[in-house]
Amino acid sequence: MEWGILGKIGFDILTGEYTVTLDEAGRINLPKRLRDILEKDKVWLTRGIDRCLRLYTTGRFDEMRRAIIDTTNQFIVNDSSLRRRILAAQDLDIDKQGRILVPPMLREWAGLSRDCVVIGQYDYVEIWAEDRYREYLNASEDEFRVGSEKLGTKIMKEKDINNDGDRSHSGTAGGNDTIARPKGQV
């Protein structure tokens, strides 16, 4: 599969946003679409950014672990990437009902209670407390808009390069980059 800017994709992509419930025992039922991809392997749960949790397949977690360890200076006392991501990680099994048990330490750190949101993020899954996720979305709206405009500009420039300058679209793609209209269109 070819994805232009993203390059070649050699694995199933984790996508979707799902509302789930954390039960009394601390378990979350993973949505089937995500579970079908994740069940191929043991999973790893660790701290993410913005007080969410990240769930990885073993293969993806090993890649991240190696990259962090390879770039870590062991003489620096406060290496938060190593401490927060790798050392806090827990390996988990997905049970027969499609649930994972979120360890109490990680539940508390992420503020998980009953209502949670599970989001497929390309090659990992985020698990959020629903209220924190809604706050995050509201607070990052402007950043999302600016990022979308930059991505649109980059996609249009790539498309222009691939089409040898023959643009068959019109309008603007963020910022001041005006996109030419084909001849004969107003």
C-alpha positions as CSV (number, residue, x, y, z in Angstrom):
1,M,0.0,0.0,0.0
2,E,1.4,3.4,-0.9
3,W,0.5,6.5,1.2
4,G,2.5,9.4,-0.5
5,I,3.9,11.5,2.3
6,L,3.6,8.6,4.8
7,G,5.6,6.3,2.5
8,K,5.0,2.6,2.4
9,I,2.8,0.9,5.0
10,G,3.8,-2.7,5.9
11,F,1.3,-3.4,8.6
12,D,-2.4,-2.9,9.6
13,I,-3.2,0.6,10.6
14,L,-4.9,1.2,14.0
15,T,-7.6,3.8,13.5
16,G,-10.9,4.9,15.1
17,E,-12.2,6.7,18.2
18,Y,-14.3,4.6,20.6
19,T,-16.0,5.3,23.9
20,V,-15.4,2.4,26.3
21,T,-16.1,1.7,30.0
22,L,-13.5,0.8,32.6
23,D,-15.1,-1.9,34.8
24,E,-14.8,-2.3,38.6
25,A,-11.8,-4.6,38.1
26,G,-9.9,-2.1,36.0
27,R,-10.4,-3.8,32.7
28,I,-11.2,-2.1,29.3
29,N,-12.8,-4.0,26.5
30,L,-10.9,-3.1,23.3
31,P,-13.0,-2.4,20.2
32,K,-13.0,-5.4,17.9
33,R,-11.4,-3.5,15.0
34,L,-8.4,-2.7,17.1
35,R,-8.4,-6.1,18.8
36,D,-8.2,-7.9,15.5
37,I,-4.9,-6.2,14.8
38,L,-3.5,-6.2,18.4
39,E,-4.4,-9.9,19.2
40,K,-1.7,-11.1,16.9
41,D,0.8,-10.3,19.7
42,K,1.1,-9.6,23.4
43,V,0.6,-5.9,24.1
44,W,2.5,-3.4,26.1
45,L,0.9,-0.5,28.0
46,T,2.8,2.6,29.1
47,R,2.5,6.3,29.8
48,G,1.9,8.5,26.8
49,I,1.9,12.3,26.4
50,D,-0.8,14.5,27.8
51,R,-1.7,12.0,30.6
52,C,-3.0,9.3,28.3
53,L,-1.8,5.7,28.1
54,R,-0.3,4.1,25.0
55,L,-0.8,0.5,24.0
56,Y,1.7,-1.1,21.6
57,T,2.2,-4.5,20.0
58,T,5.4,-6.2,21.2
59,G,7.1,-5.6,17.8
60,R,6.3,-1.9,17.9
61,F,7.2,-1.5,21.5
62,D,10.6,-3.2,20.9
63,E,11.3,-0.8,18.1
64,M,10.5,2.2,20.3
65,R,12.4,0.7,23.3
66,R,15.5,0.2,21.2
67,A,15.3,3.7,19.7
68,I,15.0,5.3,23.2
69,I,17.8,3.2,24.7
70,D,20.1,3.8,21.7
71,T,19.7,7.6,22.1
72,T,19.8,7.7,25.9
73,N,22.8,9.0,27.8
74,Q,23.1,6.7,30.8
75,F,25.0,9.4,32.6
76,I,22.1,11.8,32.7
77,V,20.1,11.3,35.9
78,N,16.8,12.6,34.6
79,D,16.0,10.8,31.3
80,S,12.2,11.1,31.3
81,S,11.7,9.2,28.0
82,L,13.3,6.1,29.4
83,R,11.8,6.4,32.8
84,R,8.2,7.3,31.7
85,R,7.9,5.2,28.6
86,I,10.1,2.1,29.0
87,L,10.4,1.5,32.7
88,A,6.8,2.2,33.5
89,A,5.6,-0.2,30.7
90,Q,3.7,-3.4,31.5
91,D,3.2,-6.4,29.2
92,L,-0.4,-7.5,29.1
93,D,-2.5,-10.2,27.6
94,I,-5.8,-9.6,25.8
95,D,-8.3,-12.0,27.5
96,K,-10.9,-14.1,25.6
97,Q,-13.5,-11.3,26.0
98,G,-11.1,-8.8,24.3
99,R,-10.2,-7.0,27.5
100,I,-7.0,-5.7,29.0
101,L,-6.4,-5.2,32.7
102,V,-5.0,-1.7,33.2
103,P,-2.6,-1.8,36.2
104,P,-3.6,0.5,39.1
105,M,-0.5,2.7,38.8
106,L,-1.2,3.5,35.1
107,R,-4.9,3.9,35.8
108,E,-4.2,6.5,38.5
109,W,-1.5,8.3,36.4
110,A,-3.9,8.7,33.5
111,G,-6.9,9.5,35.7
112,L,-9.0,6.7,34.3
113,S,-12.3,6.1,35.9
114,R,-15.5,4.7,34.3
115,D,-15.7,6.6,31.0
116,C,-12.7,6.3,28.7
117,V,-11.9,6.9,25.1
118,V,-9.8,4.5,23.0
119,I,-8.1,5.9,19.9
120,G,-6.2,4.1,17.1
121,Q,-3.2,6.2,16.4
122,Y,-1.6,4.6,13.3
123,D,0.8,2.1,15.0
124,Y,-0.4,2.3,18.6
125,V,-3.5,2.9,20.7
126,E,-4.2,5.7,23.1
127,I,-6.4,5.3,26.2
128,W,-7.8,8.5,27.7
129,A,-10.0,9.4,30.6
130,E,-13.0,10.8,28.6
131,D,-13.0,14.2,30.4
132,R,-9.3,14.7,29.8
133,Y,-9.7,13.8,26.1
134,R,-12.5,16.3,25.6
135,E,-10.4,19.0,27.4
136,Y,-7.4,18.1,25.2
137,L,-9.5,18.4,22.0
138,N,-10.9,21.8,23.0
139,A,-7.5,23.1,24.0
140,S,-5.8,21.9,20.8
141,E,-8.3,23.1,18.2
142,D,-6.1,26.0,16.9
143,E,-3.1,23.7,16.7
144,F,-5.1,21.2,14.7
145,R,-6.2,23.9,12.3
146,V,-2.7,25.2,11.7
147,G,-1.3,21.6,11.3
148,S,-4.1,20.7,8.9
149,E,-3.2,23.8,6.7
150,K,0.5,22.9,6.7
151,L,-0.3,19.3,5.8
152,G,-2.7,20.4,3.0
153,T,0.1,22.6,1.6
154,K,2.6,19.8,1.8
155,I,0.2,17.3,0.1
156,M,-0.6,19.8,-2.7
157,K,3.1,20.5,-3.3
158,E,3.8,16.7,-3.5
159,K,0.8,16.3,-5.8
160,D,2.2,19.1,-8.0
161,I,5.6,17.5,-8.2
162,N,4.0,14.1,-9.1
163,N,1.8,15.7,-11.8
164,D,4.7,17.7,-13.3
165,G,3.1,21.0,-12.4
166,D,-0.3,20.3,-13.9
167,R,-2.7,21.2,-11.1
168,S,-6.3,20.4,-11.7
169,H,-7.5,21.9,-8.4
170,S,-8.1,25.5,-7.3
171,G,-8.3,27.6,-4.2
172,T,-5.8,27.8,-1.3
173,A,-4.2,25.1,0.8
174,G,-3.3,27.1,3.9
175,G,-1.1,30.0,4.5
176,N,-0.4,32.2,1.5
177,D,0.2,29.3,-1.0
178,T,-2.4,29.9,-3.8
179,I,-3.1,27.0,-6.0
180,A,-3.4,27.7,-9.7
181,R,-6.6,26.9,-11.5
182,P,-6.5,25.0,-14.8
183,K,-6.9,27.0,-18.0
184,G,-10.4,28.0,-18.8
185,Q,-11.7,27.9,-15.2
186,V,-12.7,30.9,-13.2
